[in-house]
Amino acid sequence: MLQLVIGNKNYSSWSLRGWLMLAHFGIPFEEVKLRLSLAEGSEFKQRLAALTPTGQVPVLVDGDLAVWDTLAIAEYLAETHPERRMWPAERRQRARARSLCAEMHAGFSALRSHCPMNLEAELSAVGAELMRTRAEVVRDLQRIVQMWTGQFQAHGGPYLFGDEVTIPDLYFAPVCTRIRTYGLPVPPAVSAYIERIDALPAMQAWVAEALAEQDFLDFDEPYRKSRAG
Ligand SMILES: N[C@@H](CCC(=O)N[C@@H](CS)C(=O)NCC(=O)O)C(=O)O
């Protein structure tokens, strides 16, 4: 049975992506959850050391093969489960889908660093402040809106590549949660898409487990004070 090693569900956006690829596409797997830690020598780092030189989650374990990094996990699962049609069926659309995932993988650094995933938090005051003070966050958000509305125009929705959920939808699921957590302003078509992604059964299951965790990590809570106050 495949295993997926992940971090805390409340915070770990990359884990969420990997987990959704398995759970949404109905691929059986066993989840191994480790408490996130940046500290060398922590249980998190020690357990990961045997699997990946990056010391990061997620890691997919298939027998004696460990696959790390979300893009590599996406490709491995798509290759080993072609019947699940995880990428769009048409080659040109597959290329576009990979471009969007790669863009997420390598970019959106302002959105990622200023709006870290935090599923149980409500940080709309922080989001409003960021929209006023951080042009780079505004630019990242504008690119998201442009990307998604472009996809809806090209394929008619309801998902980024048409009728079926494909890997890019899951890749951007943590961006959907950030837009909600930080109350970032988006047009109605984008809000409706976020609601559709939120409503996916796999997403609902992850969020319910995240909310039940109640395990707060200081290094993932840069706005803890503003939440309290
Ligand atoms: N490029 C990696 C990023 C993975 C990543 O940043 N994982 C975070 C959790 S969301 C992590 O393990 N952080 C611990 C650390 O960096 O020490 C991927 O796509 O899997």
The ligand as a MOL file (V3000), in Angstrom:
LIG
                    3D

  0  0  0     0  0            999 V3000
M  V30 BEGIN CTAB
M  V30 COUNTS 20 19 0 0 0
M  V30 BEGIN ATOM
M  V30 1 N 8.8370 21.8940 -3.1410 0
M  V30 2 C 8.3610 21.0760 -2.0310 0
M  V30 3 C 7.9970 21.9780 -0.8660 0
M  V30 4 C 7.7020 21.2010 0.3900 0
M  V30 5 C 7.6030 22.0620 1.6350 0
M  V30 6 O 7.9660 23.2690 1.6240 0
M  V30 7 N 7.1140 21.4320 2.7280 0
M  V30 8 C 7.0440 22.1020 4.0100 0
M  V30 9 C 5.6760 21.8620 4.6730 0
M  V30 10 S 4.3420 22.5660 3.7190 0
M  V30 11 C 8.0600 21.4970 4.9530 0
M  V30 12 O 8.2670 20.2960 4.9580 0
M  V30 13 N 8.6920 22.3480 5.7630 0
M  V30 14 C 9.6660 21.9290 6.7290 0
M  V30 15 C 11.0220 22.5040 6.4000 0
M  V30 16 O 11.1530 23.1940 5.3740 0
M  V30 17 O 11.9430 22.2810 7.1830 0
M  V30 18 C 7.1980 20.2350 -2.5070 0
M  V30 19 O 6.5960 20.5630 -3.5270 0
M  V30 20 O 6.8740 19.2060 -1.9070 0
M  V30 END ATOM
M  V30 BEGIN BOND
M  V30 1 1 1 2
M  V30 2 1 2 3
M  V30 3 1 2 18
M  V30 4 1 3 4
M  V30 5 1 4 5
M  V30 6 2 5 6
M  V30 7 1 5 7
M  V30 8 1 7 8
M  V30 9 1 8 9
M  V30 10 1 8 11
M  V30 11 1 9 10
M  V30 12 2 11 12
M  V30 13 1 11 13
M  V30 14 1 13 14
M  V30 15 1 14 15
M  V30 16 2 15 16
M  V30 17 1 15 17
M  V30 18 2 18 19
M  V30 19 1 18 20
M  V30 END BOND
M  V30 END CTAB
M  END
